Amino acid sequence: MRKFTISNLIFLALLLAVACRSSKVQTAKEDFNEFYDKFLTDSSFQMERIQFPLSGIKTTDEAEDSAYQWTRDEWVMLKKPDLEGTEFERKLQVSDTLATDEIFTENAGFYFKMVYEPVKKKWHLVYMVDSGL
């Protein structure tokens, strides 16, 4: 069972704030799986589809699970994870208005989460949690 941490509480609070910012919920016109494959293989496409500065939570040497904002200048390209034969688990949930992709290891201190939302009917990365060793 995954430990409920401060980062989870912060994430839930931010998600609620994002959900409440508008009474008008957008739905995506493009297929998430097609978007996701291109997002993780095409660096130009990836940069176009990130809402910079990208808010989230990042574990650093100075602090555990602190609020963070990634900038375009410091961004390290995300690649398609190959989890076969590893102890990592992946949980992908997709609806018309939200997609979450979690990669984690039970009781090992690694948790990575990407949150995608439709912006003008197209999927964008809008939040990320990078909590690892």
Secondary structure, DSSP 8 states (H G I E B T S, - for coil): -----HHHHHHHHHHHHHHHS-SS----SS-HHHHHHHHTT-HHHHHHTEEEEEEEEE--SS-SSEEEEE-TTT---------TTSS-EEEEEE-SS-EEEEEEETTTTEEEEEEEEEETTEEEEEEEEEE--
